[in-house]
Structure formats: C-alpha cells, structure tokens
Amino acid sequence: MIPRMDILSMPATFCKGRNDVRLVANLDGEEFSHFRLREFENGDGLAMVHGSALDSLERTRRELCAMAKEEVWLIVTDGVRTQADLERLAARLGWTDEGGAVSRNSKHLSRFGGIAVDVVAVVRRTRARVPQRTLGAVCRRYFVWVKDDYGDGHVHADNRGVLETS
Ligand SMILES: [Zn+2]
C-alpha cells in the first residue's frame, strides 16, 4: 500500500497503463479490436466512448484498409471533452457563432456520451496520410454526421442520431 501523499507527488509516468484497455466491437458477428480506451482521453486522462462510435470507427477502418489493400491506421486525435476543455479550445480557435471553429454545443462534450471523434488516417507501410476528403467520404458511410473541411486536415465524425433513437 502506497501512502496517499506519495501517490499525489508521483510523476505522471506512474499512470502508465492508465486507460490502456482494448476495446472490442462486434461487426456482423465478427470481433474487431483496433482501438484502446486511452485514445479517447482528454488532457486529464478522462475517457469516454459510445459503443456506436467504436462500431463506426471499426467499420471506417475496415473499409479504408479494403480500399488501400493494405493496413491503414485510423488515429483518434480527439475524443471526449469537458466544458473546461471546450473553453480552452475556443480561446484558441474561437466559437462558431463568432466566426471560429468550436461549437458551443460540441458533440465531444461528455454529456453526449462519447459519440464524437476527430480522426486522421495513415497508410501504415508508407506513413502517407489518407486525403481528408477521402477519409471524410468513408466516415459518411458509417457515422451520422461528418465535417471534413478543417484547415489542419482532421475529420470530425459523430453519431448524434443515436441520441434520438436510444
Ligand atoms: Zn470534432
């Protein structure tokens, strides 16, 4: 047993293994597991992902690999956000209702249950980025709502529809 004060003063590396949990999605009777919980963390290590988002990610990844005829990494660059995360981001990028890039009603907020992800895709062998519009087009087949015109090349995808149907 480690005394509590020692835990508080320990470096972050003590958290090694935190959220290092493989997530499994069942697609049409077959299990797929290419994502870990830690990929959905915010800066404080809080993680949340909706089952439908994991399912959509695995389907998107499977199709990207089939299209490329080789392994493609689908990388989650942003998952769940707290209100404080959102306000920090808006301080940098601005709110959409003021001409910026951050929605006040962002589907990344934890109150939406982890339905939103930001992703990029990379061909494993060559490390070449899959073009943003190509990734966006595949995401549109498996997510309810997709935005693929961000300047930094990422694609936003979410399953906002599940909120009404479940
Ligand atoms: Zn996003």
Residues whose N, C-alpha, C, O or C-beta is under 5 A from the ligand:
A	BS01	ZN	V117 D118 H156
